[in-house]
Amino acid sequence: MTFEDAAGRLRGNAGISESRSVVCRVHEAGSTKDGPLFTVEFVHPDRWADWPDRLSADQRYYRMGLIGTADRKTAFLGFRCDRGLGGAGGLGGPAPPVVGASLDLWPDRAHTEIDGPERGHLLMTVLHSAARTMAGKLGCLERSGLPAAVPAPAPPSAYRKPPALRGPRG
């Protein structure tokens, strides 16, 4: 799926269920039979996320967007996008002006040459690039809180639960 197609799907979320778009499945060179090495997915949730109160010891916190976390298997970015999203939201309320972006390594296919926090930072670097591209396609890059470069990760103790947004200008 192209970024344009995925952005169209996020814009067209008219039901009460989430709008999800897998933008990328990366396979080993010359192989599409085995599972992918990793996937990149975007979601426009139908309701507000229940952000975690704290991170686990193996996660790192990135001060960008609403929330940025990574560990050795996944990276997640939540960013504000109050333009270009559709949907009525769940339970009759408006869908939040938020896009979630995730990168998931397939554990049985993951490379082991790089491990620990360094691997998480590499995952976040790839996800950050994809998230900035999607925010640009949706017309919300300026207010997304996604900087041009990935900041250095902070330990999990630096994490603070993101505040609730109060609508388009919240």
C-alpha positions in Angstrom: 0.0 0.0 0.0 1.3 3.5 -0.8 1.4 6.4 1.6 -1.3 8.0 -0.6 -3.6 4.9 -0.3 -3.0 4.7 3.5 -3.7 8.4 4.0 -6.9 7.9 2.0 -7.9 5.1 4.3 -7.2 7.2 7.4 -9.2 10.1 5.9 -12.2 7.8 5.1 -12.7 6.3 8.5 -16.5 6.7 8.6 -17.5 3.8 10.9 -17.1 3.2 14.5 -14.1 0.9 14.1 -10.5 2.0 13.8 -9.0 2.7 10.4 -5.8 0.8 10.0 -3.3 0.8 7.1 -0.3 -1.4 6.8 2.0 0.7 4.6 5.0 -1.5 4.5 6.0 -5.1 4.8 9.8 -5.5 4.4 11.0 -9.0 3.4 14.5 -10.3 3.0 15.9 -9.7 -0.5 14.6 -12.2 -2.9 12.0 -13.7 -0.5 8.3 -13.1 -0.2 7.3 -16.6 1.0 8.5 -16.2 4.6 7.0 -13.7 6.9 8.3 -10.1 6.7 11.2 -8.8 8.7 9.1 -6.0 9.9 5.8 -4.1 9.2 4.9 -0.4 9.5 1.3 0.4 10.3 -0.8 3.5 10.9 -4.1 3.7 12.8 -6.6 6.4 13.4 -8.3 5.2 16.6 -12.0 5.4 17.1 -11.6 6.5 20.7 -8.9 8.0 22.9 -6.0 5.8 23.7 -5.4 4.6 27.2 -1.7 5.6 27.3 0.4 3.6 29.8 1.2 5.1 33.2 4.8 4.0 32.9 7.1 2.2 30.6 8.9 -1.1 31.1 12.6 -1.2 31.9 13.5 -2.3 28.4 11.6 0.6 26.6 13.0 4.0 25.7 11.1 7.2 25.6 11.3 9.7 22.8 10.2 13.3 23.4 8.3 13.8 20.1 4.7 13.7 19.0 2.3 12.8 21.8 4.2 9.7 22.7 7.2 7.8 21.3 8.5 4.5 22.7 10.8 1.8 21.4 12.2 -1.5 22.6 14.1 -4.2 20.8 10.9 -5.5 19.0 8.7 -2.5 18.4 8.5 1.2 18.0 5.4 3.4 18.5 4.7 7.0 17.7 1.4 8.8 18.5 1.1 12.2 16.9 -1.5 14.9 16.7 -3.3 15.2 13.4 -6.3 17.5 13.5 -6.5 17.8 9.7 -7.1 15.2 7.1 -8.7 12.6 9.3 -12.3 11.3 8.9 -14.6 9.4 11.2 -17.3 9.8 13.7 -15.5 7.9 16.4 -16.8 5.2 18.7 -19.9 5.4 20.8 -21.2 8.4 18.9 -18.4 10.8 20.0 -15.8 12.3 17.6 -12.7 10.4 16.7 -9.6 11.8 18.4 -7.3 13.9 16.3 -4.5 11.4 16.7 -2.6 9.0 14.4 -0.7 6.0 15.8 2.3 4.6 13.9 3.9 1.3 14.8 6.8 -0.7 13.5 6.9 -4.3 14.6 9.7 -6.7 14.0 8.7 -10.3 13.4 10.6 -12.0 16.2 11.4 -15.2 14.3 12.8 -13.2 11.5 14.6 -10.4 13.4 18.3 -9.9 13.0 20.4 -10.3 16.1 23.5 -8.4 15.1 22.2 -5.3 16.9 20.3 -5.8 20.1 19.0 -3.9 23.1 18.4 -0.1 23.1 20.5 0.3 19.9 18.0 -1.8 18.0 15.1 0.1 19.4 16.7 3.4 18.2 17.1 2.0 14.7 13.4 0.9 14.7 12.4 4.4 15.9 14.5 6.0 13.2 12.7 4.0 10.5 9.3 4.7 12.0 10.0 8.4 12.5 10.7 8.8 8.8 7.5 6.9 7.8 5.4 8.9 10.4 6.7 12.3 9.1 5.9 11.2 5.5 2.3 10.2 6.6 1.8 13.4 8.6 2.8 15.3 5.5 0.4 13.4 3.3 -2.4 14.1 5.8 -1.5 17.8 6.0 -0.6 17.8 9.7 3.2 17.7 9.7 3.5 21.2 11.2 1.4 20.4 14.3 2.4 16.8 14.6 5.3 17.4 17.0 7.5 15.2 14.9 10.9 17.0 14.5 13.1 16.7 11.5 15.5 14.4 13.3 15.0 11.7 15.9 15.9 13.0 19.4 18.1 10.9 21.6 16.2 8.4 23.6 15.5 8.9 27.3 15.2 6.2 29.9 11.8 4.9 30.8 11.8 6.9 34.1 11.7 10.1 32.0 8.3 9.1 30.4 5.2 11.1 31.2 1.8 10.0 30.2 0.6 12.2 27.3 -2.1 14.8 28.1 -5.6 14.3 26.7 -6.4 16.6 23.8 -9.5 18.7 23.8 -10.5 18.8 20.1 -9.1 20.4 17.0 -7.2 23.2 18.8 -6.9 21.5 22.2 
